[in-house]
């Protein structure tokens, strides 16, 4: 940000709002926090220039790898009848967890493999952006 304002000093007086969507739910608050701490150092005459941060916005953001984004996807798959209730119950009763890109260790005891394999197969058959246009799920 300091380099940005070196190149465009006339922009420094403009209010700065940082916006993040999806994984930006992690980056926008972190960048805002870093700028806030930078501005505290400016106030103590330790560095310069002041950055005119007014706030940050997060829309549909990932905020915590322990709960986002894949874990919520299981609930959505069940809510739209992509994942049958009996497999959803197995998943929840065994504390099954799969984390996007392995950001945390997965928890997949043996009972979790049946719902996981079903979901993986099913997700290849549907358009993830059009849950309302899917084929019914067989119940067995």
C-alpha positions in Angstrom: 0.0 0.0 0.0 2.9 2.4 0.8 4.3 1.7 -2.7 0.9 2.3 -4.3 0.7 5.7 -2.7 4.3 6.5 -3.7 3.2 6.0 -7.3 -0.1 7.8 -6.9 0.3 10.3 -4.1 -3.0 12.2 -5.1 -4.9 9.1 -4.1 -3.6 9.1 -0.5 -6.3 11.5 0.6 -9.1 9.3 -0.7 -10.9 7.0 1.9 -9.7 3.4 1.6 -12.2 0.5 1.9 -10.8 -3.0 1.5 -13.3 -5.5 0.0 -13.0 -9.2 0.1 -15.2 -12.0 -1.3 -14.8 -15.7 -0.8 -11.2 -16.3 0.3 -10.9 -12.6 0.6 -12.8 -13.1 3.9 -9.4 -14.0 5.2 -7.3 -11.5 3.3 -9.4 -8.3 3.7 -9.5 -8.3 7.5 -5.8 -9.3 7.7 -4.7 -6.5 5.3 -6.9 -4.0 7.2 -5.4 -5.1 10.5 -1.9 -4.6 9.1 -2.8 -1.1 7.8 -4.3 -0.3 11.2 -1.1 -1.3 12.9 0.9 0.7 10.4 -1.2 3.8 11.2 -0.6 3.3 14.9 3.1 3.4 14.2 2.6 6.5 12.1 0.8 8.1 15.2 3.9 7.3 17.3 6.2 8.9 14.6 7.8 5.5 13.9 6.9 5.4 10.2 5.0 7.2 7.4 2.7 7.9 5.5 -0.7 7.6 7.1 -3.1 5.4 5.1 -6.6 6.7 5.1 -8.3 3.3 5.9 -12.0 3.7 6.6 -13.1 0.1 6.8 -13.3 -3.3 5.2 -16.1 -5.3 3.7 -16.4 -9.1 3.5 -19.1 -10.6 1.3 -19.8 -14.4 1.5 -16.3 -14.8 2.9 -14.4 -17.7 4.2 -13.5 -16.7 7.8 -12.2 -19.9 9.4 -10.7 -23.0 7.9 -12.2 -25.1 10.7 -15.8 -24.3 9.5 -15.4 -23.0 5.9 -15.8 -23.8 3.1 -16.1 -27.6 2.6 -17.9 -28.4 5.9 -20.8 -26.0 5.0 -20.9 -27.7 1.6 -21.9 -31.0 3.2 -25.0 -29.2 4.7 -25.9 -27.7 1.4 -25.5 -31.1 -0.4 -28.0 -32.6 2.1 -30.4 -29.6 2.0 -30.7 -30.0 -1.8 -31.1 -33.8 -1.6 -27.8 -34.4 -3.3 -26.6 -36.3 -0.2 -29.3 -38.5 1.3 -30.2 -38.1 5.0 -28.8 -41.5 6.0 -25.3 -40.7 4.6 -25.5 -37.2 6.1 -26.2 -38.8 9.5 -23.3 -41.2 9.1 -21.1 -38.2 8.2 -22.2 -36.1 11.2 -22.4 -39.0 13.8 -18.7 -39.9 13.0 -17.4 -36.4 13.1 -16.2 -36.8 9.5 -14.3 -33.8 8.2 -12.6 -33.0 4.9 -10.8 -29.7 4.6 -10.3 -27.8 1.3 -6.8 -28.4 0.0 -5.9 -30.1 3.2 -5.4 -26.8 5.1 -6.1 -28.9 8.3 -5.8 -32.7 8.8 -8.9 -34.5 7.5 -10.8 -36.7 9.9 -12.1 -39.8 8.0 -12.6 -42.9 10.1 -13.8 -45.9 8.1 -17.6 -45.1 8.3 -16.9 -41.8 6.6 -15.7 -43.4 3.4 -19.2 -44.4 2.2 -20.7 -40.8 2.3 -17.4 -39.3 1.0 -17.3 -41.6 -2.0 -21.0 -40.9 -2.7 -20.4 -37.2 -2.5 -17.4 -37.3 -4.8 -19.2 -39.3 -7.4 -22.3 -37.2 -7.1 -20.4 -33.9 -7.4 -19.0 -35.1 -10.7 -22.6 -35.6 -12.0 -24.1 -32.2 -11.1 -23.5 -28.5 -11.8 -22.5 -27.1 -8.5 -23.9 -23.7 -9.5 -27.3 -25.2 -10.4 -28.4 -27.4 -7.5 -32.1 -26.9 -8.5 -31.6 -28.7 -11.8 -30.4 -32.1 -10.5 -31.6 -35.7 -10.8 -33.2 -37.2 -7.7 -30.9 -39.1 -5.3 -31.5 -42.8 -5.0 -32.2 -43.7 -1.3 -30.2 -46.9 -1.2 
